[in-house]
Amino acid sequence: MRFGAISRVLVLAAGLVITVGCGNGKAGPTVGANPGDNTIVSTIPDAPAADTASLTPANQVVTINKGIWEDYQGYLKRVGRIGNGYYAITEDGMGGASWACSDALCGSSYNGKDLAMKQCQASNPGKTCIIFAKDDHPQLRYEIGQ
């Protein structure tokens, strides 16, 4: 009985080694940049560079209302770490709106930046909106109001 259990474990381990070694049908396993480094390279993309830095001067800090900050936290839960979304706020930090892939079908024509800006403008008539975050990356300097 012991021999049977051991042989089953060995067969399963051998199958796992073959599956991993073959790369599941790919040309071969992806390895790290250094020879002999067998770490798997992550497929998570690097954080994108700030694409709206020109909207706020380097010395300007936007004060965000606590309620808008809480709404932004909800947005972060929807987009996650590698999501596809934008969060826009009013220049005075008192209003905001977002648009994310979870809110729309993301096809080649998806333009979340414009959609977030339109949503922010519609929710805050008469105020100017700016992009606060792309995905989960703030694009400008900020502080949270009292």
Secondary structure as GFF3:
##gff-version 3
##sequence-region A 1 146
A	DSSP	alpha_helix	2	22	.	.	.	ID=ss1
A	DSSP	three_ten_helix	53	55	.	.	.	ID=ss2
A	DSSP	beta_strand	62	64	.	.	.	ID=ss3
A	DSSP	alpha_helix	66	79	.	.	.	ID=ss4
A	DSSP	beta_strand	85	90	.	.	.	ID=ss5
A	DSSP	beta_strand	96	100	.	.	.	ID=ss6
A	DSSP	three_ten_helix	101	103	.	.	.	ID=ss7
A	DSSP	alpha_helix	112	123	.	.	.	ID=ss8
A	DSSP	beta_strand	129	134	.	.	.	ID=ss9
A	DSSP	beta_strand	137	138	.	.	.	ID=ss10
A	DSSP	beta_strand	142	144	.	.	.	ID=ss11
###
